[in-house]
Structures are given as C-alpha cells and as structure tokens.
Amino acid sequence: MNHQDSQNSTELIQSPALWVAYLEDFHEDQMQNAFENFLSPEERVKNERYRHDRDRRLHLMARWMCRTVLSRYEPEIEPFQWQFQPNIHGKPEVTGPKSMDGILYFNITHTEGVVVMAISRSGQVGVDVERVGRPMDYLGMSRRFFAEIEAEAVSNISEAERSELFYRIWTLKEAYVKAIGKGLAHALDSFWFSPMDLNHLYPQLQLVGGDDAINPIQDWEAQVMRLGHDNRWIVSVVNEVKHGTNNDRKWSLFSFSRMHFK
C-alpha cells in the first residue's frame, strides 16, 4: 500500500488514518531535536531509563509522532502541550489541555524498526504491528492464547504460511483488546476474526459462544495490511463504529517522515 500525501487536509481530517514512521528514515540529530522539544519531562526521564538504544528510539518516535499527529488534527494545541494518563489497563488517554473524549480516538504501536499510530473520529480504535517471520513457537502460542478454531487453522496451514497467519491473528487480537481498553487482561480466546484467509483485508469480529456482552459485533470493523517495501510488517487495526458516524471502512496511510521533511 502506498503512502498518501499528508498535505491532503480534507482526507486527513475526515478519514480514519494510519500514520507510519520507519526509524531508518530519521537521523540522530532529528531524534535528539524531538527529545529536547517534544517530550514532556516525565517522558524524557522514562526514555533515558531504557537500556537499549533500539528501545529508546522506538519510545521517542512513538511519543514524538503521537504529539505531532494529534496537533495536526487539533492545530490550536502545540505538540508539547498534550497531557496523557494511562487508564487502569495502561492505555494512554488525553487528559489535557482539553478532553478528546467523543472527538478524537487514537492508539499507537511499535515493533523493531517501525511505529504506527491509528487515529479516528468514529469511535475507539486499537492497532498492532508485528514483523512477519520473527521466530516463535507458533503452534504452542496459538494453543495457549487463541480460540480453538484459530489454533486449528495455525496447525493446519502449511509451514511456509504459518508465520503470516499467526501474526495476522495475533495483531487482530491485540488491536481489538487495545481498542476496548483492556489489553491482555481480556481473554484472547473469547473472540476471533473471520475469515482467516491471508488475502482477506476486512475480517469480521466473532465472539466465541455468541456472548455479545462486550459490544455487538457489528459495532466493530477491522482491516489488515502489510507495511514496508518488502512487506516485512503486518498491521491490524480495529475500530468501533458508532451509530450516526460517517465511517470510511478503508484506512488512509500517511508517512510521518513526509509530514516533516517533504
């Protein structure tokens, strides 16, 4: 999927969007400038506590992008002015300088080499990204965490495609539990997404046993896509669709580096 021009302000404001930053696109002086001018004192302290440079860069990029993109949607607020507080499950929420509740919803994720931020006006959103092919006990992990139908699918697929299916399922699950604000405190085997076709872009949420106590399943939409010139990353986004909102099912993709350096 190609990145779109981040200068398209109408689409930027109205459409649900994924912002992507590849760390290889940013030089050390740019990262240092972001550290000094965009992070809060608390974020700088936390950043310096990371033992590994990779982790420091990912955390810095995530906070820099989060603050900058939010200000793109709410331009009267400077990036350094945003205030955040995690909820009881650790999901960051805006606490100032004004409430975004019911106005703007966002979530951010990262893995080695890439940071992704999802932002929507239609309802709660969750996003997760993983690098396909990263070694994992796919069968053991799927039996432990996945719904039975998903574990069977991982077991039955060819070994060549097993990694991709595993991370497709995993990112969808992570995105959903992040969207509902519970994270891994919510049982991952209590829901699944259908179909488990590797080429299906818009899977549908299904609840194991038909229990719809969380939210009616039609209130959630999902999309899966690949990132990177070699498609090395898989990203899933799950978005709440509230009645009366004009939600575009397709997510626009924007480059954070182009936003600054084009």
N, C-alpha and C positions, 0 to 999 in steps of 0.2 A: 504494500500500500504506500502510495506516495504522500509525502508531507505537503500540505497546502500552504499557501502564502498567509502568514499570520497577520498580514495587514488587512485582510478581509473582515472589517469590523462588524458588518451585519451578521455574517455567519458566526463570527466569534461570539457574539452576544447571545444569539438565539439558539444555536445548535449545541447539543451535548458534545464535548470535545475531550480528546486525549492530547496532552502536551508531553512531548518526549525529549529527553536530553541524553545524548550519548557522551559519556565522560571524556572520550578521546577527542572530542571537538573543542575542549576547553583547556587553555594553557594555565600554568601555575599562577601567573600574575592576575589572571581573571578570577581564579578561585580565591586568591588572597584578598582581592578587592571586595568580593562578595562576603567573605568572612568579616571584614572590617566594617562594611557599610550596610549590610542587610540583616545580619543575625542579631538577635537580642543578646544581652549579656548572659542570660541563662543558656541560650543555645550555644554561645561561644564556649562557655565552660564545659558543656556536655560534649561538644565537638573535640575539645582538647583532651578529653578523657579516653577517647578511642586509642587503642594501642597500635592499630594498623592503619597505614596511610589510605588503603583502599576504603576502609570503613569511614574514616574521617571525610574523604572526598564524597562518598555517597550521602552521608548525613548532611554535609554542607550543601551539596547540589539540591537535595530534597527540600531543605528549608529555604534556600535562595529561590528556587522555582516556585514553591508554594506561595511565598510572599509576593513575588513579582507577578505571577499569573492572577492572583486574587485582585491585585491592584489594577490589572488590565480590565477586569470586569467591573470594578468599583474604583474608577480613576480618581475620585476625590480623596482616597486614602492612600498614603505613601506606603511602600512595602515594609519599611521598618516600623510602622505604626500598628501592624496587626498583632493581636494578642491571642494566645491559644491556651486551652486547658484540656487535658485528656479526660474522657468520660471514665466511668468505673471499669470499663473494659479496655481502656487505653487508646481509644480512637480520638485523635485531636479534634477539637471543636473551637470555633471562633468565639472569643469572649469580649472582644473589643477591636477597635473603638466603637463599633456598632454591631448589633446582632445580625447574623446572616440567616437565622432560622426562618425557613419558608421562602428565602430569597435565592440563596446560592448553596449548593451542596458540592463537596469535593472529597477526594480521597487520593492518597499518594502511596506509591510502592517503589521498591528498587531491588535490584539484584546486581551481580557483578557487571559493571560496565554501562548500566542504563538506569534512568529514573523516569517514572511515568506518573503523571497526575491526571485524574479524571475530574471533570467539572460539569455540573448540570444544574438546570433550573427546574427540572420536573420533579425531583424527589431524591431521596437518599441514594448514594452511589458507593460502590466498592470496586477496587481494581487490584489485580495482582499480576506480576510478571515473573517468569522463570526462564532460565536458559535450557533449551531442549538438549538432551544428551548428557546432562550432568549426571554422573553415576549415582545410582540409587537402587535400593532393594525394592524394585517396583512391585513385585508380587507380594512381598511381606508388608510393605506400607499400604498397599491397596486393601489387603485383607484386614489390616488393623483399623484403617480410618474410613474406607469407602463403604457406600451402600453395597449390598450383596450383588446387585445387578452390575454395578461398576467394577467390582473386584473380578467378577466373571469375565467381563469384557477385556480387562487388562490381561487376564490369564490366557484368554483365547486368541488374542491378536498375535500377529507374527512378531518375532523378536525384533525385527528391523523397525517396526512401527510402535513398539511398546512404550518407548520413552515419550514419544509425542502424545500418545493417548493419555498416559499417566499425567503428564504436565498439563494437558488440556483439562482433564477432570480436576486436578489439584487447583489450578488457577481459578476455575469457575467456582469451586467451593470456597476458596479463600476470599474471592471477590464478594460472594454473597454474604458470608458471615461478617465481613467488614462493612458491607452496606447496612446490615441490620444493627451494627454497632456492638456485636457481642464477641467478635473474633473467635478464637479457638475454644472459648467457653461454650460455644454452641456445637452440639454433636454433629460431626461431619457425615455420619452415616444416616442421618434423619432426612436427607433430601438428595436429589440427583438431577442432572440435566439431560434432556432427551432431544434429539438422538445423540448417540456417542460416535457419530460419523466424523472423521477427521476433517472432512471438507465442508461440514455444515457450520455456517457462520453465526446463526441465531438460534442456539438451543433454548429449550423451554424448561423452566423450573418445574420439578415434580417433587412432591412430598411423600416420603415412604409411609405407607399405611393410610394415605389420604388425609392425614392430620393437617388441617389448614389453620391451626390456632395462631400461627405467627402472622401471616398475611395471606389473603387469597393469591394463588399462584399467578393469576392473570395480572396482578399488580406489579410484576417484575419482568424485565426484559434483559437479555444477555447478548453479548457479542464476543466473538473470539477472533483474534487476528495474529499475524506474525510480524515481527519487527526486525530491522537490521537488513543490510544489503544481502546477507546470506541467510536471512530468516532464522537466525540463531535463537531469537527470543519468541516466546509465546505469551500473549497478554489477553486476559479476560476481564471484561467489565460488566457489572450487573447494576441496573438502575431501576429504582422504584418509579412507577408511572402512576401519578395521581390523577384522579378523575378531573377533567376540565383543563388539563395541561396539554399543550401542543408539543408532543414529544416526537422528535425525529428519530426513528429507530437506528439510523446509521450514524455512527460517531465520526466526527471530523478529526483529522490528525494534524497536529501542529508541531513545528520544530521550535524548541526553546532557544537553540543557538541562533536560528534565523531571526528570532524576535529581537535579539540583541545586536547581532553582528552583520545583518544583511545590508 
